[in-house]
């Protein structure tokens, strides 16, 4: 009898202290804001399982990093110190910044050094994130824990009655799965069966009985998540990767790919005392998405895929209990949000096509890779696309592999035009920087390239399945200003004749001697029309051109000493 009384007393104590047995309070990352933000990427340790110490990476801590709070229009300097023993970078995923500030693989931070990009925040209010982006290092460093959330605020968002009490009714959720093998984080095992939210397993959070905002980031290396709630409670999507929607979209399920973010509102006003779980209903994922029951082509499947109990299974991400409301909370769902001026397809200056294919057409490589984009693996020394500043473009992706790929484009936010020829889902009708391209399917996006041009420093586009990215499923694009390209290269112009030319060839003359020289012709849109190499003799060389459209072109020549020259030429027929 005494034992029964003690157990009842314990249960009552647990109930009124809001402690859930066997669950871990959800950590809420600290915030950093202001005109100067300091981050240190460092080695640390963490326990995903009690008593099992695992080596990790974290920004300013043991795992993940602080949430950065930025305001549209503010100037900010971000000092990123690398306290790791290896090279790293830090990419501001989704932010519209110059390529020199983007944190791609060319912006290496050596051990014990600091990288200090400075820029003005141009983005709309939304949820972004930051993570390492060194070529061949991204999967390892993100899996080790290096990632954090960025919240951008603006005047339009501030004018809405939305939850924004950080950590109380405005909650960041970094959703991840990890493989912990022999007491350490492992890569490429297919055994990412440790489900963590904000770095902890079995996460639990108390929410007030009012409208609550969840900022969900799929920060996993590979696993998609089909989000929903255990009680089939509807949720209301108010924002995606790059901004708020024009109006909430009510759903009970949403497929979130790695790299994607989504902002959800929950109406908990009548739910005090109740509990629910945010789930990944991955039994509902279509096949050939990492995380679904089947990834294969009938002849092969991923090594070890069927050994992971999470694949094709439903699993809990975080549990919530609903407590009393706050006096200054939000109690009504909005009916409208902000204008979303979708770019009309008719405005496009050009359509570019990108083929996603395995390097070799074997059954295993169709699902495992390495994968290429337009037949090429990532080459740090090659520019795959040259985009003119100010252009509006459609980028069309065709997936000839047997696995779906989330494609991320740096620098810009885009609108999805269609997927497999059909309009995107209503919740995808806003601004995005990741688009899911299904296996044996297609997707098209439209965007404008504005504000930043650099003839030398590229941006990236790539699959955000991090193993695919590291193995080479990534390309580089330059944004160039066609009105100024070459103007700052060299005040000495090469001699070019005949000009205008209708002969199919040019004679070029440089002032500095003999030897090899690289040539590129850019058309009026800044696209590479011709690229080749010649050899100068007595400072001169003949260049035979392919058949090109008549028009004005920019000729750029780089001699063997790396000295660039530029001139305008006119081709006629």
C-alpha atoms as one frame of an Amber mdcrd trajectory, in Angstrom:
protein
   0.000   0.000   0.000   2.801   2.398   0.898   4.450   1.624  -2.453   1.223
   2.529  -4.296   0.933   5.840  -2.429   4.545   6.684  -3.214   4.039   5.939
  -6.920   0.901   8.080  -7.043   2.723  10.916  -5.312   5.545  10.626  -7.827
   3.106  10.726 -10.743   1.366  13.787  -9.318   4.725  15.500  -8.809   5.752
  14.750 -12.378   2.411  15.939 -13.733   2.471  19.294 -12.001   6.158  19.889
 -12.716   5.509  19.332 -16.453   8.279  16.727 -16.639   7.781  13.936 -19.164
   9.448  10.707 -18.050  12.070   9.475 -20.530  12.149  12.705 -22.499  14.633
  15.553 -22.690  13.715  19.237 -22.474  14.218  20.804 -25.885  17.290  23.064
 -25.840  16.690  26.518 -27.272  19.880  27.918 -28.844  21.145  31.230 -27.533
  20.777  34.240 -29.812  23.363  36.644 -31.187  22.537  39.964 -32.823  24.021
  43.381 -33.477  26.422  44.853 -35.999  29.297  42.524 -35.076  28.753  38.814
 -34.407  31.544  36.482 -33.314  31.415  32.759 -34.027  34.033  30.144 -33.191
  33.785  26.697 -34.749  35.325  24.312 -32.254  35.761  20.699 -31.217  33.689
  19.443 -28.299  31.825  16.420 -26.928  28.133  15.562 -26.542  25.948  12.757
 -25.217  23.188  11.576 -27.562  22.765   8.565 -25.259  23.323   8.935 -21.490
  26.896   8.069 -20.620  28.022   7.741 -24.254  30.361  10.644 -24.982  30.684
  11.490 -28.678  33.121  13.885 -30.329  31.288  16.816 -31.944  31.707  20.219
 -33.564  29.819  23.341 -32.567  29.756  27.091 -33.089  30.391  28.766 -29.708
  29.452  25.536 -27.950  29.357  21.764 -28.019  26.811  21.198 -30.792  25.028
  23.325 -33.403  25.334  27.082 -32.860  23.542  30.195 -31.659  20.595  31.595
 -33.590  21.619  34.754 -35.427  18.998  37.520 -35.387  19.395  39.903 -38.327
  17.259  42.789 -39.538  16.675  43.709 -43.144  18.763  46.756 -44.009  21.301
  46.389 -41.211  25.037  46.198 -41.790  26.692  43.240 -40.104  30.185  41.806
 -39.768  30.451  38.114 -38.932  33.791  37.059 -37.472  34.135  33.299 -37.933
  37.146  31.770 -36.185  38.207  28.255 -37.103  39.357  26.408 -33.979  39.199
  23.040 -35.756  42.320  21.177 -36.866  41.000  21.171 -40.463  40.029  23.700
 -43.095  36.434  24.876 -43.076  34.103  27.522 -44.479  30.803  28.942 -43.230
  27.984  29.449 -45.734  24.984  31.673 -44.987  22.435  29.377 -46.614  19.749
  31.373 -48.414  21.114  34.854 -47.761  21.491  37.171 -50.756  25.101  38.310
 -50.426  28.062  38.790 -52.747  30.036  35.662 -53.687  32.962  36.870 -51.574
  30.653  36.912 -48.518  28.704  33.747 -49.360  31.021  31.312 -47.586  31.255
  28.790 -50.388  34.172  26.407 -50.912  36.480  29.180 -52.184  36.260  31.087
 -48.874  38.462  28.734 -46.896  39.131  29.443 -43.236  42.420  27.916 -42.178
  42.899  26.562 -38.647  43.407  29.290 -36.051  42.385  32.052 -38.453  39.289
  34.263 -38.706  37.150  35.085 -41.739  35.211  38.354 -41.444  32.594  38.940
 -44.142  30.674  42.217 -43.939  27.423  42.936 -45.757  24.061  44.645 -45.608
  21.125  42.307 -45.011  18.887  42.469 -48.092  16.656  39.478 -47.419  12.990
  39.300 -46.506  11.922  38.079 -43.080  12.392  34.326 -42.999  14.345  31.429
 -41.507  17.785  30.747 -42.958  20.725  28.742 -41.644  24.502  28.540 -41.649
  26.837  25.580 -41.994  30.275  24.575 -43.346  30.661  24.295 -47.114  34.205
  23.141 -47.833  34.318  20.951 -50.926  34.512  17.351 -49.765  34.136  18.396
 -46.110  30.513  19.516 -45.842  28.889  16.210 -44.889  31.465  15.426 -42.216
  31.456  18.833 -40.555  27.660  19.255 -40.615  27.167  15.705 -39.315  29.596
  16.470 -36.502  27.239  19.250 -35.409  28.302  22.441 -37.179  25.088  24.288
 -38.093  22.873  27.065 -36.793  19.687  28.985 -37.535  19.421  32.543 -38.883
  16.246  34.578 -38.345  15.811  37.674 -40.502  13.185  40.219 -39.497  11.716
  43.034 -41.587   9.052  45.743 -41.342   6.379  43.761 -43.196   6.696  40.818
 -40.827   6.787  43.124 -37.801   3.440  44.636 -38.814   1.705  41.250 -38.603
   0.243  39.746 -35.430   2.572  36.745 -35.362   4.291  34.929 -32.490   7.843
  36.172 -32.077   8.755  35.551 -28.410  11.867  33.533 -29.174  11.973  30.186
 -27.412   8.473  30.641 -25.955   5.983  30.857 -28.808   8.524  31.184 -31.650
  10.557  27.979 -31.628  13.505  26.979 -33.853  13.578  23.239 -34.591  16.703
  21.765 -36.192  15.541  18.308 -37.322  18.300  15.762 -37.916  19.157  12.089
 -37.950  22.674  10.911 -37.189  24.628   7.680 -37.332  26.460   6.896 -34.097
  28.654   3.833 -34.578  31.099   2.514 -31.981  30.527   5.623 -29.905  31.283
   8.149 -32.641  29.418   9.987 -35.393  29.826   8.042 -38.621  29.337   8.896
 -42.292  28.047   6.963 -45.277  26.880   3.970 -43.246  23.171   4.341 -43.960
  22.657   3.863 -40.211  21.443   7.345 -39.269  18.924   6.022 -36.753  19.538
   8.580 -33.974  16.757  11.172 -34.249  17.671  14.519 -32.704  15.946  17.893
 -32.525  18.163  20.807 -31.509  20.732  18.139 -30.726  18.772  15.945 -28.289
  16.859  12.686 -28.535  13.270  12.348 -27.272  12.880  16.117 -27.192   9.995
  17.659 -25.257   8.774  21.263 -25.097   5.990  23.067 -23.273   3.950  25.433
 -25.451   1.391  28.067 -24.389  -2.307  27.677 -25.250  -2.281  30.230 -28.060
  -0.988  30.509 -31.617   2.576  29.185 -31.733   5.205  29.431 -34.469   7.584
  26.576 -35.315  10.590  27.282 -37.542  11.498  23.851 -38.937  14.840  23.175
 -40.625  15.675  19.784 -42.091  19.364  19.803 -41.220  19.923  16.127 -42.005
  22.614  14.971 -44.386  20.215  12.930 -46.515  16.898  12.038 -44.875  13.629
  13.591 -46.028  10.877  14.052 -43.443   7.127  14.034 -44.063   5.986  16.268
 -41.230   2.666  15.964 -39.422   1.189  15.801 -35.928   0.177  12.693 -34.031
  -3.401  13.836 -33.478  -3.804  14.797 -37.174  -4.016  18.380 -36.011  -3.853
  20.809 -38.942  -0.968  23.229 -39.139  -0.679  26.418 -41.129   2.335  27.115
 -43.351   3.221  30.808 -43.321   6.715  30.808 -44.817   9.279  28.849 -46.774
  13.016  29.153 -47.434  13.152  32.810 -48.431  10.099  34.562 -47.066   6.527
  34.592 -45.880   3.665  33.426 -48.089   0.816  35.668 -49.209  -1.594  33.724
 -46.963  -1.372  30.691 -44.665  -1.753  27.253 -46.255  -3.450  24.663 -44.033
  -2.064  21.111 -44.172  -1.764  17.909 -42.176   1.375  16.683 -44.007   4.398
  18.376 -45.565   7.491  16.843 -47.170  10.634  18.646 -46.007  13.873  17.844
 -47.822  17.395  18.403 -46.448  18.252  22.098 -46.558  14.622  23.258 -46.692
  12.972  25.428 -44.053   9.319  25.992 -43.319   7.496  28.164 -40.779   4.344
  26.676 -39.247   1.615  28.117 -37.041  -0.277  25.912 -34.574  -3.565  27.043
 -33.055  -3.364  25.742 -29.477  -5.872  28.180 -27.977  -8.314  25.423 -26.918
  -5.741  22.739 -26.116  -4.485  23.547 -22.607  -3.573  20.319 -20.812  -3.274
  18.310 -24.021  -0.204  16.797 -25.662   0.820  16.032 -29.226   3.918  14.988
 -31.120   5.547  16.388 -34.223   6.136  13.296 -36.326   7.947  12.248 -39.474
   5.374  10.109 -41.301   7.977   8.565 -43.544   5.884   5.471 -44.236   4.028
   7.858 -46.570   7.099   9.043 -48.493   7.123   8.061 -52.168   9.784   5.533
 -53.124  13.221   6.694 -54.273  13.465   9.461 -51.703  16.075   8.889 -48.987
  13.996   7.957 -45.943  11.280   6.097 -47.863  10.695   2.354 -47.619  12.333
   1.683 -50.989  15.210   3.349 -52.790  16.213   1.312 -55.793  15.476   0.287
 -59.325  14.583  -3.389 -59.024  18.174  -4.434 -59.661  19.992  -2.644 -56.838
  19.398  -0.771 -53.609  21.625   1.351 -51.411  24.115  -0.586 -49.312  22.734
  -1.114 -45.825  19.524   0.756 -46.597  17.221  -2.044 -45.504  19.119  -2.375
 -42.202  17.979   1.056 -40.981  14.700   0.771 -39.083  13.865   4.427 -39.768
  13.549   3.895 -43.517   9.889   3.780 -44.435   8.891   4.141 -40.778   7.013
   6.795 -38.825   8.989   8.297 -35.956   8.617  11.021 -33.355  10.627  14.211
 -33.627   9.502  16.255 -30.615   6.694  16.021 -28.068   4.692  19.044 -26.930
   2.454  19.670 -23.933   0.167  22.693 -23.817   0.190  24.928 -20.742  -1.523
  28.216 -19.889  -1.427  31.019 -22.417   0.672  34.148 -22.128  -0.990  37.488
 -21.485   0.656  39.071 -24.529   0.318  36.080 -26.838  -1.218  35.731 -30.300
  -4.688  34.173 -30.273  -5.883  34.375 -33.867  -4.493  32.945 -37.067  -3.775
  35.516 -39.766  -5.776  35.390 -42.978  -3.227  37.277 -45.083   0.519  37.747
 -44.787   2.718  39.650 -47.277   2.589  40.202 -51.039   4.505  37.577 -53.022
   5.217  38.908 -56.494   5.865  35.697 -58.393   8.083  36.251 -61.436   6.117
  35.647 -64.669   7.671  33.023 -66.924   7.274  35.409 -69.869   9.877  37.677
 -68.232  12.640  35.094 -68.647  15.587  36.123 -70.816  16.900  32.592 -71.115
  16.183  29.003 -70.079  19.101  26.897 -68.900  18.893  23.112 -68.721  20.604
  20.954 -66.119  20.735  17.166 -66.435  21.210  15.224 -63.197  22.811  11.902
 -64.078  25.065   9.212 -62.602  28.690   9.311 -63.635  28.267   5.743 -64.922
  24.995   4.209 -66.087  25.120   1.133 -63.855  22.140   0.023 -61.714  24.046
   0.810 -58.508  25.319   4.217 -59.621  21.773   5.168 -60.670  20.909   5.244
 -56.964  24.256   5.680 -55.216  26.274   7.934 -57.514  28.598   9.713 -57.897
  26.172  12.006 -59.699  26.965  14.692 -62.251  25.278  17.886 -63.423  25.381
  18.270 -67.201  27.928  15.472 -67.341  30.455  17.154 -65.064  31.623  16.612
 -61.517  32.518  19.619 -59.401  35.816  21.214 -60.436  36.996  24.139 -58.329
  38.838  25.532 -61.363  35.917  25.374 -63.810  33.021  27.778 -64.288  29.946
  25.928 -65.515  27.562  28.840 -66.079  27.999  32.578 -66.622  24.936  34.666
 -65.767  24.531  38.331 -66.730  23.664  40.658 -63.885  20.037  41.735 -64.073
  18.874  38.760 -66.096  15.725  36.770 -65.400  16.243  33.068 -65.998  14.441
  29.754 -65.937  16.580  26.903 -64.643  15.187  23.552 -65.725  16.373  20.417
 -63.907  15.836  16.921 -65.322  16.644  14.015 -63.014  17.777  10.924 -64.902
  18.750   9.078 -61.710  16.726   6.745 -59.503  16.820   8.936 -56.403  15.295
  12.353 -55.697  17.614  15.352 -55.310  16.982  18.639 -53.434  18.806  21.261
 -55.514  20.051  24.415 -53.781  21.106  27.545 -55.677  23.260  30.079 -53.866
  22.740  33.861 -54.066  19.080  33.943 -55.058  15.550  33.056 -54.071  13.367
  31.604 -56.809   9.784  30.672 -57.600   9.012  27.079 -58.561   7.260  27.014
 -61.941   6.414  23.332 -62.057   7.430  19.835 -61.030   6.894  17.011 -63.514
   4.886  19.513 -65.540   2.402  20.255 -62.735   2.129  23.382 -60.616   3.955
  23.222 -57.268   2.020  22.568 -54.090   0.358  25.706 -52.664   2.787  25.877
 -49.749   5.666  26.080 -52.273   4.203  29.140 -54.015   6.518  31.624 -52.278
  10.283  32.128 -52.233  12.567  29.096 -52.252  16.267  28.321 -52.492  15.900
  24.510 -52.504  13.762  22.657 -55.054  13.036  18.934 -54.912  13.585  17.156
 -58.235  12.030  13.661 -58.059  13.666  10.531 -59.440  13.112  10.291 -63.193
  11.345  13.639 -62.949  11.862  17.337 -63.503  11.441  20.752 -61.925  11.702
  24.296 -63.246  12.364  27.483 -61.297  12.528  31.153 -62.255  14.677  33.828
 -60.646  16.373  37.179 -61.103  20.089  37.724 -60.608  20.402  41.123 -58.963
  22.781  43.333 -56.958  26.021  41.334 -57.051  28.441  40.645 -59.899  31.971
  39.305 -59.720  33.973  38.135 -62.761  36.185  35.888 -60.657  34.373  34.567
 -57.564  31.607  32.027 -58.283  28.459  30.944 -56.519  27.445  27.279 -56.208
  24.454  25.182 -57.227  24.287  21.633 -55.939  22.375  18.728 -54.487  21.771
  19.205 -50.762  22.136  15.509 -50.022  25.539  16.175 -48.543  27.254  12.976
 -49.674  26.140  13.702 -53.241  27.457  17.265 -52.931  30.811  16.162 -51.545
  31.196  13.541 -54.279  30.851  16.215 -56.943  27.145  16.906 -57.606  27.829
  20.627 -57.646  28.528  23.331 -60.207  29.760  26.913 -60.198  28.272  30.017
 -61.763  29.562  33.529 -62.194  27.325  36.565 -62.215  28.937  39.164 -64.488
  27.933  42.674 -65.445  27.883  42.706 -69.271  28.167  46.503 -69.293  31.449
  46.519 -67.381  33.048  43.102 -67.911  36.688  43.620 -68.673  36.651  47.336
 -67.936  38.728  46.877 -64.781  40.869  44.062 -66.100  43.618  45.973 -67.850
  43.797  49.463 -69.320  45.874  48.063 -72.201  43.576  46.731 -74.915  44.573
  43.882 -77.216  44.591  44.569 -80.929  41.925  42.530 -82.706  41.272  42.445
 -86.451  39.263  42.316 -88.569  36.735  44.081 -86.362  33.912  43.959 -87.383
  34.588  40.459 -88.666  32.725  38.207 -91.073  35.644  35.886 -91.815  35.111
  33.267 -89.084  38.452  34.065 -87.512  40.253  36.789 -85.599  43.854  37.886
 -85.293  44.743  38.976 -81.779  47.860  40.785 -80.677  49.065  41.278 -77.114
  51.861  43.616 -76.064  53.756  41.064 -73.976  55.510  38.338 -75.909  54.839
  34.730 -76.770  53.288  31.668 -75.164  49.883  30.158 -74.459  46.801  32.278
 -73.822  43.238  31.457 -72.781  40.358  33.078 -74.646  36.670  33.520 -73.923
  33.936  35.242 -75.893  30.914  36.490 -73.935  27.677  37.384 -75.689  25.485
  40.365 -74.796  23.821  38.386 -71.986  27.173  37.533 -70.431  27.064  33.890
 -71.526  30.212  32.132 -72.704  29.845  31.775 -76.475  33.333  30.393 -77.058
  36.203  29.229 -74.863  39.545  28.028 -76.118  43.309  28.255 -75.938  45.796
  29.605 -78.447  49.539  30.153 -78.664  51.047  33.553 -79.343  54.012  33.903
 -81.663  55.651  37.318 -81.818  52.707  38.486 -79.723  50.115  37.407 -82.302
  47.744  34.475 -82.804  44.969  33.467 -85.184  41.738  32.335 -83.526  39.311
  30.268 -85.605  35.784  30.710 -84.314  32.794  28.391 -84.452  29.632  29.608
 -86.157  28.207  32.274 -83.875  25.244  34.606 -84.092  25.906  38.089 -85.358
  26.267  40.657 -82.613  28.515  42.407 -80.130  30.806  40.203 -78.054  33.285
  40.708 -75.242  36.657  39.041 -75.892  38.641  38.198 -72.781  42.229  36.955
 -73.098  44.475  35.812 -70.253  48.150  35.404 -71.089  50.575  32.857 -69.638
  51.409  35.230 -66.785  47.766  35.442 -65.741  47.382  38.999 -67.030  43.859
  39.573 -68.400  42.932  41.743 -71.385  39.540  42.577 -72.853  38.061  44.126
 -75.972  34.688  44.412 -77.672  34.275  42.860 -81.109  31.460  42.759 -83.645
  30.694  39.592 -85.583  28.793  39.843 -88.858  27.478  37.378 -91.414
